[in-house]
Amino acid sequence: MAPRSTSRDLERYAGLFASRTRVMTSSAMRDLMAVTARPEVISLAGGLPDTSTFPPDTFAAVANRIAAESCAKALQYGPTEGLAETIECIRTVMAAERIEVDPEDLIVTTGGQQAIDLVTKALIDPGDVIVAEAPTYPGAAPTFSSYQADVVQIEMDADGMRVDLLEETLERLDREGRRPKFIYTVPTFQNPAGVTLSLERRERLVEIARRRELLVLEDNPYGLLRYEGAPLPTLRELDGGLYVMYMGTFSKILSPGIRLGWVAAPKPVLAKLNLGKQAADLCTSTLSQLMVQAYFEESRWRDYVEALTELYRARRDTMLDALAEFFPPQAEWTRPAGGMFIWATLPDFIDTTDLLARALRDNVAFVPGTAAYLDGRGRNSMRLNFSGVDEESIREGVRRIGKVISEQVELYGTLTGQAQAPSPRARRAPERPDEADQLADVVRMPRRRKGRA
């Protein structure tokens, strides 16, 4: 058995590390995986789809088909850009989002996370600016940090990223002589906030990108998981692929375990992504790609996505009901029309990183809000996932978190002498989608004011 590391060991290796390792940060979700893997812990932390819903007989049929028809191919290297069969499956999924894409404009990646990494690797030098939403996808933050990017985050409201603030920020960066390399956005059922960028703002964002010749990375893992309302055009559809790079994944509509995503980008950009992927892993798993192809031929993939949508809609509603019952009146949260996440904000005196430590004692987990910022904000917010556990666990998990929050609120009231608000049990969740607009205390992102985009 090797001896345990000592401070002397750290000194021995410290001079060997690249300077970029000093700014590398750990993924909040990955850090929680070891804890949340314990069966007694209710995890509302990870962005986990419910893979227990995938039919075992379908999995067996797909595996048997590959073994019988494509065994040697499945065990071999493949082209860096991906198998033609897999790319056709990707085009089918994108067509369901009303996007037509040339096969030569696509590259298959090892999950959506690699897509973010490849784009950042291809475009960012140390100190370059990336513009992102505030809050942003917690998994993107460590990637941006590892390439030493300067991430400027734009506030959001109930209609998504404030494009008026984006324009002000771009003008300020112009005056400073700093041109962003790209804008990163999750416009539909945003992770972690759950809100959706309005049509007006989508059109304005695309117009800004064209006028400024500025690249946009549109991350769209959740677009097909819609629970209410009409679909909006993607940024890629509005732009036509001139400045919008589009990334998707099979993780949320099929399985995260197959580690399969993709990027559609302008050909000059795609060529650089291809070189970066060659250096990273040569090619995405051929076995995983053939599994997707076989699955699309064996089964009705849209039926499975629709079944997931119904399941997740019920779980979202359960979480909203539980939040209204168990969280104190000082808390606020979003009401997503799709996706997997609710963003909750607590009183300023509560630090959700400390709160998580207390919640873990009660065997429940969430992602603290600071994981979605690169400037220290979000300390009194949290991301809650409703797709990964059943309704009974959602309700019990929210109850446990609410109990810890209420204890902190009561302690603060005792120490400061401030009167406490009415019992949270006096409130209720909205019964109809449009009723949520009437309950200001459950909306974290305020409605857009007239004239604001």
N, C-alpha and C positions, 0 to 999 in steps of 0.2 A: 504494500500500500504506500502510495506517495505521501511524503510529509505535507502537512498543511502549510499554506502560504503564510509568510510573515511580512512585516513591514520592510525587512531587508530584501525580500524577494521583489516587492513592488518597486523599490528603488533600483534594483538590478535591471528591471525591464522598462522602467519609465522612460529612459532616454531613447528607446527603440520605437516608441509609438509615433505614428504620424500626428501632426498638429490637429488634424480634423477630429481625432478621437477625444480631444478636450471638450468639444462642443456636442459630441454624440449624446443623445438622451435615450432612455429606455422607453419602450411602449407601455403605457399604463395598463392596457388590456393584457399584454403578455405577462406583466408582473403579477397580475391577479390570477393567471391561469392555474398556478400550482395550488393556490388557496381555494379557488372556486371548483377545482376538480374533486374536492372532498364531497362525498354524497350528502353530508348534513348541511352544506352551504347552499342557500338559495341565491343563485347568481343572476342579478339584473344588470350585470356589468358588460359581458361580451356582446358583440354583434352577431349572435349565433342564430342561424336558421334552425328549424326543428328537423334534423335529418332522420328522426325516428319515423317521420311520415312517409319516407321513401319506401315503396313496396319492395320487400326482399325478393319476391319472385321476379320482379323486373330487373333487379340487380343481377340475379342469377342468370336470367336470360341474356343480358348484355355480356356478362363475363363468358358464358358458354359460347356465344356467337363469336366473340373475339378469339377464344381458344380454338374454335373450329375453323374459322375463316382467315384470321389475321395474326396468328400467334407469332410467327417470325417477324412480321412488320412491327408488332406491338413491342417487341423486345429490342428493336433497333433504334439507332439515331434517326432523327428526322430533320427536315429543313428548318433553319433558324426562324423563318417567318411563320412556320406552322404548316400542317398538312392541308392540302386543298379541301379535303372532306370536312375538316373542322372549320375552316374559313367559311364554307357554305352554311354550316350550322349557325355561325356567328351572324352571317348576313340575314338568315331567317329571323333571328332574335331582333336584330336591328330594324328589320322591316316591320316587325310588330310594334316598334316605336316610330314608325313612319319615316325611317331613314334608309335611303338607298346608298349603297357604298360599293365602290369598285374593289374587287378582291385584292388588287395590287396596292390598295391603300391601307391594308390591314396587316398587323403582326400579332401573333398569338403569344401571350405572356404566361408566366408561372404565377397566376393569380393577379388580381387587381393591384396588389401591393407592389409587384414588380413593375407594373405599368407606371406607377408614380415614380419609382426609383429610376427607371430608364429615361423618362422625360427629364427628371431633375438632373441626372448625370449628363445628359446630352446638352442641356441648356445653361447650367449654372456653374459659374466660377465663384470662388470665395468672395463674399460681399455683394454678389448680385441680388437684385430685389425680386421677390415673389410676392404677389398680392393674393391674399386669401380672405375668406370670410372670418368673422369673429362671432361665435366660435367656429373652428374648423375641424375636419375629420381628425381625431386623435392619432390615427395611424400615419397620417401624412406628416405630422409635426417632427417625429424623429428622423424621417427621411430628409426633410428640408434642412434640419439641423446638421445632419451628417455631411451634407455638401456645403455647409457654412453659408447658407443663404441668409439674407436679411429679409425676414418675412414681415410684411406690413398687412395688418388685418383690418378689414372694413366691417363696421357694425351692421347688424341685421335687425329686422323687425318682422312682423307677421307675414310680410310679403317678400321675405328673403333679403339678400344683400342690398344695402342702401346704395343704389347706383349713383345718386347725387353725391354721396360722400366719396364714392369711388372716383368720380370726376375731379372733385376737389383734391383728393390725394394725388391723382396723376398729375394735376397741374402743379402741386407742391413739389413732387418729385422732378418734374421738368425744370423748375426753377433751381433745384439743387443739382441739376445735371445728371440725374439718375433715371435710367429707363428700365422699367420692369422687364424681365425676360418672359414671364407669363402670369396670367391670372388663373388661380386654381379655385374651382367652384363645384359644389354638389348642389345643383339648382333644384332638384326634385326630391322631396322628402329628405331634406338635408340631414346628414350625420355630422353633429349630434343633435341639432335643434329641432328636426322634424318638420321645419317649415318649407314652403315651396316658393321659388322665385316667380313673381307675377309675369304675365305675358308682356305687359308694357316694359318691365325692367329687362326681360330677356331681349326684346327687340332693341332696346337702348344699349344694352351691353354689347350686342353683336355690332351695332353701328359704331360704338366707341372703338372696338377692336379693329374694324375696317379702317376707320379714319386715322387711327394711330398706328396701324400695322402692328398690332399687338396680339400675341398668341394667347389663347384661352384653353385651359385643360378642363374639359367637362367630364366629371366623374358621375356616372349614372348607374349605380348598382341596383337601385330600388324602383326604377320607373314603372315596372310591370306589377309592383305590389301596391296597387291603388285600391283604397277602400271606399272612396266617395269622390264625386266631382268628375269633371271631364278632363282628359289628358291635355297638356299643353305641349306645343312643339318643342323639341329639344333645341339647344343652341346650335348643334350640328346641322339640324334641318334648316334652321333660319339662316345659317351662314353658308351652307353648301360645302363645307370642308376647306374653305380658304384660309381661315385663321383659327378655327376651332378644332382642337384635337379632342377626340372622343374616346373615353375608355369605359369598358364594361367588364362584367365577370359572370361566370356561371355559379359563383359561390352562393348567391342569394336565391336563385331560381332552380338550382339543381343540387349542388353540393360544394361546400368549401374544401372538402378533403381531396377533390381531384385537382385543386390548385390550377385553375384555368381561367385566364382573363384575356383581354385584347385591347389594342389601341388602333384607332383609325386616325391618320394624320396626313398632312401634305407630304408628298413623296420625298422632298429634300429632308424633311424632319424624320420621316420613317427610315430613310437610309442610315441616319445616325443612330436611331434606336436599334436597328438591326446590328450595327457594329457593337453597340453597348451590350446587347444580349449575347452576341457571340462570345464576348469576353466574360460574361457572367455565368452562363450555363449551357452554351452551345445551342440548346433547343429545349422547348417545353416537352415534358414527358409524352412520348408517343403513345404509351398505354392510356394515359388520361385522355388524350385527344381522340383515340379510337373509341373509348368508352362513350364520349359525348356523341360521336357519329352514330354508334350502334344504338344508343338511347333514343336519339331523334328518329331513327328508322324503326325502332321497336315500339315506341310509345307515343302517345299524344302529349307532347311536352306542355302545351297550353292548358290542358286539363289539369295537369299537376300544379302549375302555377296558380290556376284559379282555385284549386283546393287549398293551397297555401294561403291565398288571399283571404278566403273565408275564415280559416283558422286564425290568422293573425289579426283580422278585424275584431273577432270576438275577444282576443287577448288584449288588444288595444283598449277596447271598451271596458274590460275588467280592470285594467290599470287605471284608467281615468276615473272610474267609480271608486276604486280604492284610494286614489290620491285625494279625492273630494272628501272621503270619510276619515282618513287617518292622518293626513298632513295638516299642520296647523294653518289658520287663516292667513298668516304672514307669508306663506309659500305661494309661488306662482308657477305655472307650467304651460307648455304648448299643447295643442291638440292636433296631431298630425293627420293628414288625409291619406297617408300611406306610409310605407317604409317600416322601420323597426324601432324607432326611438322617440322618447319624450324627454325634453329638457326642462328640468325643474330648477328654480332659483329660490333660495332661502334668504332670510334676513341677513344683513351685512355682517352681523357679529358672529355668524356661524362659518367656520372653515370646514368645507366638506372633506378635505384630506384628513383632518383630525376626526371628523364625523365617521369616515370610513373605518378607521381603526376601532372606534366604539361599536359600529354596526357589525364588524366582523366577529366581535365577541358574541353577538346574537346570531351568528351564522347567516348573514345576508351581505351582499356586495353590490356596489355600483361603481361607476367611473367618476372620479372627482372632476369638477369643471376645469381646473387648471390644465388638465391634459389636452384640452382643446384650444389652448392659447400658447403663444410663444413669448408673452410679455408679462406673465404673472397674473393676468386677470382670470376671472372665473372661479375665484376661491370660494364663493358662496353658492355655486351651482353644481349640478350633477346630471349625468346622462343615465337614463333608465332604459333598459331593453325589455321589450315585451314579447319577442318572438321565440325566445329560446326555452321557456319553461311553461308549464300548464297554468290554467287559470287559478287553480287553488294555490299554487306556489306564488303566483304574482300577487294575489291578495295578501297572503301571509307575509311575503317579502316586504311589500309596501307598508303593512302594519308594523313590522319590526323597525323599519327605517323611520316611520312616522313617530314611533315611540321614542326613539333616540333623539329625534329633532325636538319633540315636545319637551323632553327633559332639558335640553339645552335652552330652549325658549323660556321655560319656567325658571331655570337657574339664572339666566340673564335678568329676568324680571325681578327676581329676589335681590340680586346684587345691585341693580340700578334703581329699584323702587318703581319701575314703570308698570302701569296696569297691563294686564294680559287681555288679548282679544278673546271673543267668544269661542266656545268649544268647537273644534273642527267638525264634530259630529252634527252640528246644526246646519252644515252645508250639504249640498248634494251635487252629483255630476250632471251635466246637461243631458236631457233625454233625446234631443234632436240635434243634428249637426248644426243647424242655424242658431240654436239656442246658445251655443258656446260664445257667440259674439256678445251676448248680453251679460256674460259673467267675466268682468274685467279681471277679477282676482285669479282666474285660472289661465290667463294669457301672459306669458313672459315677454313675447315680442309684441310691442304695441302696434295697433293698426296704423297703416300709412296715413299721414295727414294729407289733405288736399294739396296738390301741386308738388308732392314729394315723390321722387322715383328712386 
